[in-house]
Amino acid sequence: MNVIQLFNGHIPLIAIKMSTFKIENKYAIKFIKILDELKLAVDEDDDDLTPTDRNYWENRSTKEVLTVTDDVLQIIQEIEPSISLKYNKHYIGLTKGGIAFNFATMHAKKKFIRLNFKLEQSEEMDKLIDENGLDVLEYSVRSSRYKIRLNKSDVQNKKDIIKLLLEKSFEYFS
């Protein structure tokens, strides 16, 4: 799986496990798809990765809104302490050990952040997000990412559900 993660969706992969069974005097074959990465990764990783810094994003957004990204980072670090923010030109990403690890990304706007997290869409997830009052902007089928709007009070009042979604995204991405 570590080698497969290096491809990071740039090479379409499907892995199938084949098992054979003998039933009486006949053989049966059972196929199980264990990995389906047919879709190519088309997400923020392909954007212009011009390095920027926090000042760039403070000018583009506001210092107050960037504190929301800090709050989200604290939640993420409860899941994986070695993750830090990386300020890129088009989004705020994550790194782990100095390498991009964008299971979630953020876009700081003037009054909120848009949190994008990689997770396969399901009725269960849609219901969970809806029942907890999170503002879903969209689900991108192309990049397999939920996009939700968060402000300071959302992160404070809905921390548990945000952490749960980020944990699921971390597991899905890993």
Secondary structure, DSSP 8 states (H G I E B T S, - for coil): -HHHHHHTTSS-EEEEEEEEEEETTEEEEEEEEEEEE-S---SGGGS---B--HHHHHHHS-HHHHHHHHHHHHHHHHH-TTEEEEEBSS-EEEEETTEE--SEEEEE-SS-EEEEEE----HHHHHHHHHTT-EEEEEETTTTEEEEEE-HHHHHHSHHHHHHHHHHHHHHH-
